[in-house]
């Protein structure tokens, strides 16, 4: 019977080397997974922030256009503020109203029913409309609106931002 004394010089990996390499590999895969999850959450949050910013800009653009094309501000009255606004359109008997109901901003033109301006994924936390005009003038309006995300499943605090704009009738 022949005994091989050089048994320790055989090619291959020992069990300890295999376990060490596997543990390093598992740690690297875990770190990559955590990094990917962070990137996905950041992307979702940025998309939500952009959506709210775009919606707020659209809403304020619509409101200021109505104000600029109006004859006068009916409410709030001069030197007062409110969470709603009513204006009279130029050369018309039509009035346009803006207000908040259950966190949704609406517009109502000529009594034809409320049209919601906010999406289901966002709500108006506060709306302050201040008539900066004086009695006997057509008025100037400052609008301060706080809009926030209603999505709860994104894994981070909801996004909230306050927007401010002012406008006055052109005519």
Legacy VTK file of the C-alpha trace (Angstrom):
# vtk DataFile Version 3.0
C-alpha trace
ASCII
DATASET POLYDATA
POINTS 171 float
0.000 0.000 0.000
1.316 3.397 -0.987
0.827 6.432 1.311
0.990 9.887 -0.261
2.800 12.258 2.078
2.277 15.369 -0.130
-1.490 15.305 0.448
-1.515 18.919 1.680
-0.310 20.197 -1.704
-3.373 19.000 -3.646
-5.121 21.677 -5.705
-8.519 22.967 -4.505
-10.198 24.994 -1.777
-10.541 24.182 1.843
-13.908 24.366 3.562
-12.851 27.494 5.460
-11.889 29.252 2.204
-15.242 28.411 0.619
-17.157 29.715 3.645
-15.042 32.897 3.683
-15.645 33.570 -0.045
-19.366 32.885 0.275
-19.715 35.223 3.246
-17.887 38.019 1.370
-20.126 37.425 -1.665
-23.293 37.516 0.485
-22.184 40.761 2.147
-21.548 42.376 -1.260
-24.933 41.237 -2.622
-26.666 42.592 0.505
-24.950 45.968 0.155
-25.933 46.144 -3.525
-29.552 45.337 -2.617
-29.639 48.071 0.025
-28.170 50.565 -2.453
-30.777 49.644 -5.093
-33.609 50.016 -2.575
-32.339 53.462 -1.565
-32.146 54.534 -5.214
-35.723 53.309 -5.861
-37.098 55.131 -2.800
-35.295 58.313 -3.767
-36.634 58.053 -7.307
-40.211 57.560 -6.061
-39.919 60.528 -3.723
-38.494 62.755 -6.466
-41.300 61.744 -8.843
-43.894 62.584 -6.200
-42.229 65.942 -5.498
-42.172 66.811 -9.206
-45.818 65.777 -9.627
-46.955 67.976 -6.723
-44.839 70.908 -7.953
-46.252 70.578 -11.486
-49.829 70.299 -10.211
-49.392 73.320 -7.915
-47.916 75.392 -10.725
-50.820 74.413 -12.993
-53.402 75.247 -10.315
-51.852 78.638 -9.530
-51.506 79.423 -13.254
-55.214 78.648 -13.728
-56.229 80.752 -10.725
-54.090 83.746 -11.748
-55.420 83.583 -15.313
-58.991 83.719 -14.020
-58.040 86.670 -11.805
-56.268 88.524 -14.628
-59.272 88.054 -16.919
-61.786 89.112 -14.295
-63.516 92.421 -13.838
-63.284 92.428 -10.049
-62.796 90.337 -6.928
-66.123 89.714 -5.179
-64.749 87.820 -2.184
-62.764 88.023 -0.080
-63.627 91.660 0.360
-60.965 94.388 0.355
-58.292 94.057 3.048
-59.531 90.677 4.239
-58.684 87.023 3.682
-60.520 83.753 3.275
-60.060 80.112 2.264
-62.212 80.709 -0.827
-62.478 83.278 -3.608
-65.194 84.496 -5.937
-64.524 86.691 -8.975
-66.683 88.250 -11.688
-65.485 87.642 -15.234
-64.937 90.577 -17.592
-67.982 91.645 -19.696
-70.088 88.843 -18.282
-72.437 88.081 -15.437
-70.553 84.834 -14.851
-68.797 84.351 -11.533
-66.011 81.898 -10.798
-65.504 80.424 -7.327
-62.490 78.649 -5.856
-62.517 76.797 -2.567
-61.419 73.749 -0.617
-63.707 70.888 0.377
-62.232 67.909 2.268
-58.714 68.780 1.160
-59.648 69.068 -2.523
-59.382 72.382 -4.361
-62.275 73.061 -6.715
-63.324 75.650 -9.261
-66.934 76.427 -10.103
-67.596 78.587 -13.152
-71.063 80.056 -13.501
-72.699 77.585 -11.108
-72.052 74.635 -13.435
-70.788 72.365 -10.659
-67.485 71.928 -8.919
-64.473 70.737 -10.886
-61.685 69.323 -8.724
-58.250 70.749 -9.493
-56.194 68.495 -7.212
-55.406 64.857 -7.966
-56.439 61.995 -5.648
-52.797 61.601 -4.524
-52.594 65.092 -3.018
-54.539 67.363 -0.731
-54.661 71.046 0.098
-53.603 71.466 3.708
-54.312 75.189 3.704
-55.484 77.878 1.317
-55.280 81.539 2.255
-56.543 84.100 -0.232
-55.971 87.728 0.738
-57.554 90.639 -1.111
-54.886 93.349 -1.030
-57.096 95.912 -2.744
-58.954 98.818 -1.224
-62.652 99.595 -1.451
-63.693 100.886 -4.852
-60.852 99.151 -6.755
-60.869 95.914 -8.723
-58.505 94.375 -6.154
-55.261 92.455 -6.061
-55.076 88.976 -4.611
-52.335 87.034 -2.834
-52.782 83.251 -2.767
-50.865 81.041 -0.333
-51.524 77.327 -0.756
-49.964 74.347 1.033
-50.173 71.129 -0.963
-49.095 67.695 0.286
-48.900 64.112 -0.882
-51.442 61.645 0.478
-49.393 58.577 -0.458
-48.569 56.616 2.681
-46.831 53.611 1.114
-43.661 55.306 -0.131
-41.629 54.594 3.006
-40.801 58.224 3.857
-42.475 61.276 5.275
-45.061 62.763 2.968
-44.002 65.686 0.814
-45.527 69.069 1.729
-44.800 72.425 0.145
-46.247 75.933 0.372
-46.734 77.994 -2.789
-47.375 81.714 -3.036
-48.516 83.928 -5.923
-50.287 87.226 -6.427
-52.368 88.616 -9.281
-54.771 91.396 -10.099
-57.425 91.987 -12.772
-56.059 93.555 -15.958
-59.152 95.570 -16.719
LINES 1 172
171 0 1 2 3 4 5 6 7 8 9 10 11 12 13 14 15 16 17 18 19 20 21 22 23 24 25 26 27 28 29 30 31 32 33 34 35 36 37 38 39 40 41 42 43 44 45 46 47 48 49 50 51 52 53 54 55 56 57 58 59 60 61 62 63 64 65 66 67 68 69 70 71 72 73 74 75 76 77 78 79 80 81 82 83 84 85 86 87 88 89 90 91 92 93 94 95 96 97 98 99 100 101 102 103 104 105 106 107 108 109 110 111 112 113 114 115 116 117 118 119 120 121 122 123 124 125 126 127 128 129 130 131 132 133 134 135 136 137 138 139 140 141 142 143 144 145 146 147 148 149 150 151 152 153 154 155 156 157 158 159 160 161 162 163 164 165 166 167 168 169 170
